[in-house]
Amino acid sequence: MKIRFHVPVLTFALSLLALSAFAQTPAPTGPASPVVHADRTVTFRVSAPQATLVTLSGDWMPVGKPENMTKAADGVWSITTEPLAANGHLYWFNLDGLAIADPVNPRIKLRQRTSASLFEVPADTPLPWDLRDVPHGVVLTEWQKSMVLKRTERIVIYLPPGYEKGNARYPVLYLVHGSGDVPESWTNAGNANLILDNLIADKKARPMIVVMPAGHAIPFGAPGIGGNSNSQMFDRYLMTEVIPFVESKYRVATDAKNRAMAGLSMGGGHTIHTGFSHPEMFSALGIFSPGLPPSFTEINAALSDPKGTNAKLGLIWISCGEKDTTVQFPRIQEFAEMLKQRGIHETFQAYEGAHVWPVWRSSLADFAPLIFAGK
C-alpha cells in the first residue's frame, strides 16, 4: 500500500517541524563558564574572537578594578581566580566597552540596569543559604495598584512551610532591596527563602512571612517627586498600602511585636527612615550596609526620646562589611555609635567583605533568629 502526501499537507508538517526546532534551546556550544574547582578557584571563559580587550568584574574584587582576561588562539578569553569565599557571587564581562552577563550561564542577576551573572562556591558543610532537603516555603508575586506610586507594582512574598494548613497567624518581616535592584533581588541573589527555610527547619527562627516590596518608590534614576525623596515616598507606600494589603489578605499577626523591618543599602536607609519615624509599628529593625540619610532631621523624634524608642524597638541591629567603600564602613560604625551615645540600644555586626551579597546573606541569617523570639 502506498501512502501519498498532498504537497500542502507535507509543507505544513515540515513547517511545524522547523518551528519546533527553533523553539528548542540551542545545543550547548562554546566554553563552559564558570567552572568552580575543588580548591574554590573559579575559571571564567567567554568566546569573543573579534574582541581586543575583555575584562572580568566580580564582587570579590575592589570596586572599579576589573581584571584582564587572556585570549587563546580559538578566540576564547579566560581567567582563573584565587580561592574565593564559599558563598554566592556576582560577576560580568566587558567586551571592548560593552558590559554583558556570561552568555553561557543561565543564572542571571535581576536588576534595574545592565546584566550580570551569579554562581555559588560551595562550602565543606552546608551554609545557611544553601538548598537543603528541608520543608520549603512558597515564593509568590502579588500585583497591587498603588495610588502612592501611580503605577501597578509587584510585591514578592515568602510564605513559610505549612502556611497553607491550619489557621495560625504569622509574624511579618518587611525586607527591602538595595538601589538598582528589584523586589525579586532578595530571593534571586540573596536566597532569602532558603535562609528562612533552613532556619525554620533547624528551629533557629520562628516561622514568619517575609514581604519584599519595591524599594524604588520613585523610579530608578528619576528625580524626586513633588519635593519628596525616595525614602519619603517609600514610607507612604509601605505604611498606607503594602502593610494594609498584606494584613488584609494573609494570616498575619497585626500587632507591632509581630512586625519587623530590614533592608540592605538603600533598603537599609528606608529602614532607618521608616523604622525610626514609626517606632510604634515595629519591634525590630535590621539595618544592613545602610545608605545613611544626609541628616537625621526626620527621625529626631525617635532620637530625642531614647527611653520611648527603646521600649518600642526591642532590637536595632546594624551590620556592614569591613571593606565597604560604597556606604563607607567607618560612617556606619559612627552611626551605630551615635545611637549608643543618644541612649538608644543597638547591636553592631561587622563582616569580612564589601558592599556585596555575601555580607547581606550573612546579615539576614544572623538577624532573622533574633526577631519575634519568645513571642
Residue pairs with C-beta under 8 A, 6 or more apart in sequence:
5 13
28 104
30 45
30 47
30 76
30 103
30 104
31 45
31 46
31 47
31 76
31 78
31 104
32 45
32 104
33 43
33 44
33 45
33 46
33 102
33 104
33 105
34 42
34 43
34 44
34 91
34 102
34 105
34 117
34 119
35 42
35 43
35 45
36 42
36 119
36 120
36 121
36 122
37 43
39 83
40 83
40 84
40 85
40 86
40 121
41 80
41 81
41 82
41 83
41 84
42 80
42 81
42 84
42 119
42 121
43 78
43 79
43 80
43 81
44 56
44 69
44 78
44 79
44 80
44 81
44 91
44 93
44 102
45 76
45 77
45 78
46 54
46 69
46 76
46 77
46 78
46 93
46 95
46 102
46 103
46 104
47 74
47 75
47 76
47 77
48 54
48 75
48 76
48 77
48 95
49 74
49 75
50 75
51 71
51 77
51 95
51 96
52 96
53 68
53 94
53 95
53 96
54 68
54 69
54 71
54 77
54 93
54 94
54 95
54 96
55 66
55 67
55 68
55 69
55 93
55 94
56 66
56 67
56 69
56 79
56 91
56 92
56 93
56 94
57 66
57 67
57 91
57 92
57 93
57 94
57 99
58 81
58 89
58 90
58 91
59 89
59 90
59 91
59 354
59 356
59 357
59 358
60 81
60 84
60 85
60 89
60 356
61 67
63 325
63 326
63 354
63 355
66 94
67 79
68 79
69 77
69 78
69 79
69 93
70 77
70 78
70 79
71 77
72 78
84 121
85 121
85 352
85 353
85 358
86 121
86 122
86 123
86 124
86 127
87 120
87 121
87 127
87 129
87 357
87 358
87 361
88 118
88 119
88 120
88 121
88 129
88 189
88 191
88 357
88 358
88 361
89 118
89 119
89 120
89 121
89 356
89 357
89 358
90 109
90 116
90 117
90 118
90 189
90 356
90 357
91 102
91 116
91 117
91 119
92 99
92 100
92 101
92 102
92 114
92 115
92 116
92 117
93 99
93 100
93 101
93 102
94 100
99 114
99 115
100 115
101 108
101 109
101 115
101 116
101 117
102 117
105 117
105 118
105 119
107 117
107 118
107 119
108 115
108 116
108 117
108 118
109 115
109 116
109 117
109 118
109 188
109 189
110 181
110 182
110 184
110 185
110 188
110 189
111 180
111 181
111 182
111 185
112 180
112 181
112 182
112 216
112 220
112 221
113 180
113 220
113 221
118 188
118 189
120 130
122 130
123 130
126 132
126 198
128 194
128 195
128 198
128 199
128 361
128 362
128 365
129 190
129 191
129 194
129 195
129 198
129 361
129 365
130 191
130 194
130 198
131 194
132 194
132 197
132 198
132 201
134 161
134 197
134 198
134 200
134 201
135 161
135 162
135 197
135 200
135 201
136 161
136 193
136 197
137 158
137 159
137 160
137 161
137 163
137 193
137 196
137 197
137 200
138 158
138 159
138 163
138 164
139 156
139 157
139 158
139 159
139 187
139 193
140 156
140 157
140 159
141 154
141 155
141 156
141 157
141 183
142 154
142 155
142 157
142 245
142 249
143 152
143 153
143 154
143 155
144 152
144 153
144 154
144 155
144 241
144 242
144 245
145 152
146 152
146 153
146 237
146 241
147 241
148 217
148 233
148 236
148 237
148 240
148 241
149 214
149 217
149 233
149 237
153 213
153 214
154 183
154 214
155 183
155 211
155 212
155 213
155 214
155 242
155 245
155 246
156 183
156 184
156 186
156 187
156 211
156 212
156 213
157 209
157 210
157 211
157 212
157 246
157 250
158 187
158 192
158 193
158 196
158 209
158 210
158 211
158 212
159 209
159 250
160 170
160 196
160 200
160 207
160 208
160 209
161 197
161 200
161 201
161 207
162 207
163 170
163 207
163 209
163 251
167 251
168 251
169 251
169 252
169 253
169 258
170 207
170 208
170 209
170 250
170 251
170 252
170 253
170 258
171 206
171 208
171 209
171 252
171 253
171 258
171 259
171 260
171 371
171 372
171 375
172 208
172 209
172 210
172 211
172 246
172 252
172 253
172 258
172 259
172 260
173 208
173 209
173 210
173 211
173 260
173 261
173 262
173 368
173 371
174 211
174 213
174 238
174 242
174 243
174 259
174 260
174 261
174 262
175 186
175 192
175 210
175 211
175 212
175 261
175 262
175 263
175 267
175 364
176 212
176 213
176 215
176 234
176 261
176 262
176 263
176 264
176 266
176 267
176 268
176 270
176 271
177 183
177 185
177 186
177 212
177 215
177 263
177 264
177 266
177 267
178 185
178 215
178 263
178 264
178 265
178 266
178 267
178 268
178 289
178 291
179 215
179 216
179 220
179 265
179 266
179 291
180 220
181 189
181 215
182 188
182 214
183 212
183 213
183 214
183 215
184 212
185 212
186 192
186 210
186 212
186 364
187 193
187 212
189 357
190 357
190 360
190 361
190 364
191 361
192 210
192 212
192 364
193 210
195 361
195 364
195 365
195 368
196 205
196 208
196 210
196 368
199 205
199 365
199 368
199 369
200 206
200 207
204 369
205 368
205 369
205 371
205 372
206 371
206 372
206 373
206 375
208 368
208 371
208 372
209 246
209 250
209 252
211 242
211 246
213 237
213 238
213 242
214 237
215 230
215 234
215 263
215 266
215 267
215 270
216 230
217 230
217 233
217 234
217 236
217 237
218 224
218 225
218 228
218 229
218 230
218 233
224 230
225 233
230 266
231 269
231 270
231 273
231 274
231 293
232 273
232 298
234 270
234 273
234 274
235 270
235 273
235 274
235 277
235 278
238 270
238 274
239 274
239 278
239 281
243 259
243 281
246 252
247 254
252 258
253 259
256 280
256 281
256 282
256 283
256 312
257 283
257 314
257 372
257 375
258 283
258 372
258 375
259 281
259 282
259 283
260 282
260 283
260 284
260 285
260 286
260 315
260 371
260 372
261 271
261 274
261 275
261 282
261 284
261 285
261 286
262 268
262 271
262 284
262 285
262 286
262 287
262 288
262 364
262 367
263 269
263 270
263 271
263 286
263 287
263 288
263 290
264 288
264 289
264 290
264 360
264 363
265 288
265 289
265 290
265 291
265 326
265 327
265 355
266 291
267 288
268 287
268 288
268 289
268 290
268 291
268 327
269 290
269 291
269 292
269 293
271 285
271 286
271 287
271 290
272 285
272 287
272 290
272 292
272 293
272 299
273 293
273 298
273 299
275 282
275 285
275 287
275 313
275 316
276 285
276 299
276 302
276 303
276 309
277 298
277 299
277 301
277 302
279 302
279 308
279 309
279 312
279 313
280 312
282 312
282 313
283 312
283 313
283 314
283 315
283 371
283 372
283 375
284 313
284 314
284 315
284 316
284 317
284 370
284 371
284 372
285 313
285 315
285 316
285 317
286 317
286 319
286 363
286 364
286 367
286 371
287 316
287 317
287 318
287 319
288 318
288 319
288 320
288 359
288 360
288 363
288 364
288 367
289 319
289 320
289 321
289 324
289 326
289 327
289 332
289 355
289 359
289 360
289 363
290 318
290 320
290 327
290 332
290 335
291 327
292 327
292 331
292 332
292 335
293 299
296 303
302 308
302 309
302 344
303 309
303 339
303 342
303 344
306 342
306 343
306 344
307 343
309 344
310 343
310 344
310 345
315 347
315 370
315 371
316 339
316 344
316 345
316 346
316 347
317 346
317 347
317 349
317 367
317 370
318 332
318 335
318 336
318 346
318 347
318 348
318 349
319 348
319 349
319 350
319 351
319 359
319 362
319 363
319 366
319 367
320 327
320 329
320 332
320 333
320 350
320 351
320 359
321 329
321 350
321 351
321 352
321 353
321 354
321 355
321 356
321 359
322 329
322 350
322 351
322 352
322 353
323 329
323 352
323 353
323 354
324 332
324 353
324 354
324 355
324 359
325 354
325 355
326 354
326 355
327 355
329 350
332 348
333 348
333 350
336 346
336 348
339 346
340 346
349 363
349 366
351 358
351 359
351 362
351 363
353 359
